Amino acid sequence: MNKLPTVIYSTEIKPKWLDYNNHMNVAYYVLVFDLAFEKLLLSLGLGEEGAKTTGISTMALESHITYNQEVSLGQDVEIRMQLVDYDHKRMHLYLEMYVNGGGGYLASTLEQISMCVDLDERRSASFPDEVMAKIQTLSQQQSHLERPGNIGRKIGIRK
């Protein structure tokens, strides 16, 4: 059984994502994670088209990102995602960015809590039943995965 979370997105690092240090700018790490999150949403029956037709979407409540190692032009990265926890209107997700796949190095992580929202009311809402069923299935599929060791981190200077 695979001990790594599922790959939900992969891409090659583009020139416009680089900064003057000649590595990927911090903002583009978030972009890549967001593109991966959109793939997850589509698999759950949410995403842009679902938001337009149903008025139901998700919004990030809190994110924590780590920058473990540099990512450079032309490198291939893959994003792996683990559903850490969920309830009727929130998902706690953990995403990892690997350069050159799971056999490469861990470049970055993103921990995020997202909430289901009714776009007309601009308030939290319960996930639709069909979405909740897919979230529960995903949770069952990932039940063999260990809880990531670095979730719930707080920021500070180590002494």
PyMOL commands that set and color helices and strands:
alter all, ss='L'
color gray80, all
select helices_A, chain A and resi 15-17+26-44+47-54+129-141
alter helices_A, ss='H'
color red, helices_A
select strands_A, chain A and resi 6-12+56-67+76-86+90-99+105-118+123-124
alter strands_A, ss='S'
color yellow, strands_A
deselect
rebuild
show_as cartoon
